[in-house]
Amino acid sequence: MEEMLSKLKVLVVDDSEFFRSQTRGLLHTLGVRELKDCEDPKDALSIISRNDFELALIDLVMPRMNGIELVKEIRKSNSSIYIITMSTLEIEKIEVDSIDAGANDFLRKPIDPKELESSLQEMMKGKNNE
C-alpha cells in the first residue's frame, strides 16, 4: 500500500496550521509524498480546479466557508476525488451532514493514525475496483 500512497496527490484544507502540520506528518508517515495544503476553503477550490488531486482532507469548521459547503462545491465539478472530512466537534450530525454532502469518510481530530490508514485502505480498494 505504501507504494500506491507514494504516488497519491493529496490536498489538506484546514484553517489551523497545527492540524495541517499534524495531518501532513501522518500522511508522510504513511508514505504520501505529493502533498499540498491550504488554510482557506476558497483557495482550495482554486487549487483543486488546477490540479488532479485524488484525495482531499477537509476540516469542517472554517471561516468564510465551512467544510460541508466546500465538499458540495467540489462535488459540483469533481466526483472522483476521495474526500475525508475532519472535525474536533463531538456532534454526530456534523459527520452525517458531511457524508450527505458528498464526503467519503469522516475522521475525528486529533486524527488517529490507524483510522487514517484504514480510510486510505478503503480509498485504495475503491480505486482498484474501478
HELIX and SHEET records of a PDB file:
HELIX    1   1 GLU A    2  SER A    6  1                                   5    
HELIX    2   2 GLU A   17  THR A   29  1                                  13    
HELIX    3   3 PRO A   41  ARG A   50  1                                  10    
HELIX    4   4 GLY A   67  SER A   77  1                                  11    
HELIX    5   5 GLU A   92  ALA A  101  1                                  10    
HELIX    6   6 PRO A  113  ASN A  128  1                                  16    
SHEET    1   A 5 GLU A  34  CYS A  38  0                                        
SHEET    2   A 5 LYS A   9  VAL A  13  1                                        
SHEET    3   A 5 LEU A  55  ASP A  59  1                                        
SHEET    4   A 5 TYR A  82  SER A  87  1                                        
SHEET    5   A 5 ASP A 105  ARG A 108  1                                        
END                                                                             
